[in-house]
Amino acid sequence: MLKEYRKTATIKAEQFDGSEEMMKKYHLIDGRDAFRFNSHIDPGKVYIVTLEGNFEINTSDWIATGVNDEHWAIADEIFKKTYEEVK
């Protein structure tokens, strides 16, 4: 039988602004630097290192931090539909 489930854990999140400060804080990969070591990386993009691998992140995407301090990117549109700020 199909049942509905809701996430119960809270996350911390910060909207990626493309700044060097956030690149360093979250150990993001600049494709221009990494391309020379990995031809599968697009030099015009930025990547976030996650438990599942490296994924593209765009300015305005959200960087979520989970209960074990792991990070992942969430597109702005999906983030706004899925999460609400805890007061």
DRENVEXZA-997897 format. One record per residue (C-alpha): chain; residue number from 0; x, y, z. Coordinates in Angstrom, 3 decimals, padded with zeros to 6 digits. Layout:
<r><ch>A</ch><i>NUM</i><c1>X</c1><c2>Y</c2><c3>Z</c3></r>
...
REM end
This chain:
<r><ch>A</ch><i>0</i><c1>000.000</c1><c2>000.000</c2><c3>000.000</c3></r>
<r><ch>A</ch><i>1</i><c1>001.270</c1><c2>003.447</c2><c3>-000.935</c3></r>
<r><ch>A</ch><i>2</i><c1>001.695</c1><c2>005.757</c2><c3>002.056</c3></r>
<r><ch>A</ch><i>3</i><c1>002.709</c1><c2>009.402</c2><c3>002.385</c3></r>
<r><ch>A</ch><i>4</i><c1>005.864</c1><c2>010.419</c2><c3>004.262</c3></r>
<r><ch>A</ch><i>5</i><c1>007.253</c1><c2>013.756</c2><c3>005.388</c3></r>
<r><ch>A</ch><i>6</i><c1>010.842</c1><c2>014.643</c2><c3>006.160</c3></r>
<r><ch>A</ch><i>7</i><c1>011.284</c1><c2>015.268</c2><c3>009.862</c3></r>
<r><ch>A</ch><i>8</i><c1>014.888</c1><c2>016.464</c2><c3>010.005</c3></r>
<r><ch>A</ch><i>9</i><c1>015.650</c1><c2>020.138</c2><c3>009.688</c3></r>
<r><ch>A</ch><i>10</i><c1>018.495</c1><c2>021.366</c2><c3>007.510</c3></r>
<r><ch>A</ch><i>11</i><c1>020.565</c1><c2>024.500</c2><c3>007.335</c3></r>
<r><ch>A</ch><i>12</i><c1>020.725</c1><c2>026.180</c2><c3>003.942</c3></r>
<r><ch>A</ch><i>13</i><c1>022.354</c1><c2>029.159</c2><c3>002.300</c3></r>
<r><ch>A</ch><i>14</i><c1>021.691</c1><c2>030.522</c2><c3>-001.172</c3></r>
<r><ch>A</ch><i>15</i><c1>024.784</c1><c2>030.332</c2><c3>-003.384</c3></r>
<r><ch>A</ch><i>16</i><c1>025.799</c1><c2>033.782</c2><c3>-004.614</c3></r>
<r><ch>A</ch><i>17</i><c1>028.840</c1><c2>032.762</c2><c3>-006.658</c3></r>
<r><ch>A</ch><i>18</i><c1>031.266</c1><c2>034.485</c2><c3>-004.290</c3></r>
<r><ch>A</ch><i>19</i><c1>034.795</c1><c2>033.307</c2><c3>-003.637</c3></r>
<r><ch>A</ch><i>20</i><c1>033.922</c1><c2>033.245</c2><c3>000.072</c3></r>
<r><ch>A</ch><i>21</i><c1>031.187</c1><c2>030.643</c2><c3>-000.484</c3></r>
<r><ch>A</ch><i>22</i><c1>033.399</c1><c2>028.706</c2><c3>-002.910</c3></r>
<r><ch>A</ch><i>23</i><c1>035.940</c1><c2>028.292</c2><c3>-000.102</c3></r>
<r><ch>A</ch><i>24</i><c1>033.416</c1><c2>027.756</c2><c3>002.702</c3></r>
<r><ch>A</ch><i>25</i><c1>031.771</c1><c2>024.801</c2><c3>000.918</c3></r>
<r><ch>A</ch><i>26</i><c1>034.884</c1><c2>023.544</c2><c3>-000.915</c3></r>
<r><ch>A</ch><i>27</i><c1>033.248</c1><c2>024.072</c2><c3>-004.309</c3></r>
<r><ch>A</ch><i>28</i><c1>035.155</c1><c2>023.122</c2><c3>-007.444</c3></r>
<r><ch>A</ch><i>29</i><c1>035.769</c1><c2>025.766</c2><c3>-010.084</c3></r>
<r><ch>A</ch><i>30</i><c1>035.533</c1><c2>023.965</c2><c3>-013.421</c3></r>
<r><ch>A</ch><i>31</i><c1>038.301</c1><c2>026.166</c2><c3>-014.867</c3></r>
<r><ch>A</ch><i>32</i><c1>040.758</c1><c2>024.823</c2><c3>-012.307</c3></r>
<r><ch>A</ch><i>33</i><c1>039.587</c1><c2>021.207</c2><c3>-012.344</c3></r>
<r><ch>A</ch><i>34</i><c1>039.237</c1><c2>020.783</c2><c3>-016.124</c3></r>
<r><ch>A</ch><i>35</i><c1>042.960</c1><c2>020.246</c2><c3>-016.573</c3></r>
<r><ch>A</ch><i>36</i><c1>042.723</c1><c2>017.191</c2><c3>-014.263</c3></r>
<r><ch>A</ch><i>37</i><c1>039.334</c1><c2>015.831</c2><c3>-015.393</c3></r>
<r><ch>A</ch><i>38</i><c1>038.066</c1><c2>016.221</c2><c3>-018.944</c3></r>
<r><ch>A</ch><i>39</i><c1>034.507</c1><c2>015.347</c2><c3>-017.795</c3></r>
<r><ch>A</ch><i>40</i><c1>034.265</c1><c2>018.669</c2><c3>-015.966</c3></r>
<r><ch>A</ch><i>41</i><c1>032.898</c1><c2>021.667</c2><c3>-017.856</c3></r>
<r><ch>A</ch><i>42</i><c1>035.351</c1><c2>024.560</c2><c3>-017.325</c3></r>
<r><ch>A</ch><i>43</i><c1>032.480</c1><c2>027.069</c2><c3>-017.348</c3></r>
<r><ch>A</ch><i>44</i><c1>030.674</c1><c2>025.573</c2><c3>-014.363</c3></r>
<r><ch>A</ch><i>45</i><c1>030.995</c1><c2>025.221</c2><c3>-010.603</c3></r>
<r><ch>A</ch><i>46</i><c1>030.611</c1><c2>021.880</c2><c3>-008.802</c3></r>
<r><ch>A</ch><i>47</i><c1>029.697</c1><c2>020.868</c2><c3>-005.271</c3></r>
<r><ch>A</ch><i>48</i><c1>031.196</c1><c2>017.743</c2><c3>-003.738</c3></r>
<r><ch>A</ch><i>49</i><c1>028.455</c1><c2>015.532</c2><c3>-002.257</c3></r>
<r><ch>A</ch><i>50</i><c1>028.246</c1><c2>012.038</c2><c3>-000.832</c3></r>
<r><ch>A</ch><i>51</i><c1>026.964</c1><c2>010.903</c2><c3>-004.251</c3></r>
<r><ch>A</ch><i>52</i><c1>029.685</c1><c2>012.644</c2><c3>-006.277</c3></r>
<r><ch>A</ch><i>53</i><c1>030.353</c1><c2>016.051</c2><c3>-007.815</c3></r>
<r><ch>A</ch><i>54</i><c1>027.323</c1><c2>017.949</c2><c3>-009.071</c3></r>
<r><ch>A</ch><i>55</i><c1>026.881</c1><c2>021.233</c2><c3>-010.899</c3></r>
<r><ch>A</ch><i>56</i><c1>025.707</c1><c2>024.165</c2><c3>-008.804</c3></r>
<r><ch>A</ch><i>57</i><c1>024.394</c1><c2>027.454</c2><c3>-010.163</c3></r>
<r><ch>A</ch><i>58</i><c1>024.167</c1><c2>030.901</c2><c3>-008.664</c3></r>
<r><ch>A</ch><i>59</i><c1>020.821</c1><c2>031.124</c2><c3>-006.790</c3></r>
<r><ch>A</ch><i>60</i><c1>020.799</c1><c2>027.378</c2><c3>-005.993</c3></r>
<r><ch>A</ch><i>61</i><c1>020.740</c1><c2>026.557</c2><c3>-002.300</c3></r>
<r><ch>A</ch><i>62</i><c1>023.510</c1><c2>024.735</c2><c3>-000.472</c3></r>
<r><ch>A</ch><i>63</i><c1>021.914</c1><c2>022.491</c2><c3>002.128</c3></r>
<r><ch>A</ch><i>64</i><c1>023.749</c1><c2>021.097</c2><c3>005.128</c3></r>
<r><ch>A</ch><i>65</i><c1>022.385</c1><c2>017.895</c2><c3>006.651</c3></r>
<r><ch>A</ch><i>66</i><c1>022.486</c1><c2>016.444</c2><c3>010.126</c3></r>
<r><ch>A</ch><i>67</i><c1>025.941</c1><c2>014.931</c2><c3>009.497</c3></r>
<r><ch>A</ch><i>68</i><c1>027.374</c1><c2>018.173</c2><c3>008.020</c3></r>
<r><ch>A</ch><i>69</i><c1>027.068</c1><c2>016.806</c2><c3>004.470</c3></r>
<r><ch>A</ch><i>70</i><c1>026.276</c1><c2>019.306</c2><c3>001.693</c3></r>
<r><ch>A</ch><i>71</i><c1>024.179</c1><c2>019.157</c2><c3>-001.450</c3></r>
<r><ch>A</ch><i>72</i><c1>022.686</c1><c2>021.628</c2><c3>-003.907</c3></r>
<r><ch>A</ch><i>73</i><c1>018.980</c1><c2>022.284</c2><c3>-004.365</c3></r>
<r><ch>A</ch><i>74</i><c1>017.636</c1><c2>024.329</c2><c3>-007.274</c3></r>
<r><ch>A</ch><i>75</i><c1>015.937</c1><c2>027.535</c2><c3>-006.090</c3></r>
<r><ch>A</ch><i>76</i><c1>012.538</c1><c2>026.545</c2><c3>-007.522</c3></r>
<r><ch>A</ch><i>77</i><c1>012.601</c1><c2>023.142</c2><c3>-005.796</c3></r>
<r><ch>A</ch><i>78</i><c1>013.896</c1><c2>024.616</c2><c3>-002.540</c3></r>
<r><ch>A</ch><i>79</i><c1>011.035</c1><c2>027.129</c2><c3>-002.347</c3></r>
<r><ch>A</ch><i>80</i><c1>008.453</c1><c2>024.374</c2><c3>-002.983</c3></r>
<r><ch>A</ch><i>81</i><c1>009.965</c1><c2>021.964</c2><c3>-000.466</c3></r>
<r><ch>A</ch><i>82</i><c1>011.270</c1><c2>023.968</c2><c3>002.486</c3></r>
<r><ch>A</ch><i>83</i><c1>010.071</c1><c2>026.761</c2><c3>004.730</c3></r>
<r><ch>A</ch><i>84</i><c1>012.174</c1><c2>028.767</c2><c3>007.163</c3></r>
<r><ch>A</ch><i>85</i><c1>012.075</c1><c2>027.686</c2><c3>010.799</c3></r>
<r><ch>A</ch><i>86</i><c1>011.331</c1><c2>030.645</c2><c3>013.034</c3></r>
REM end
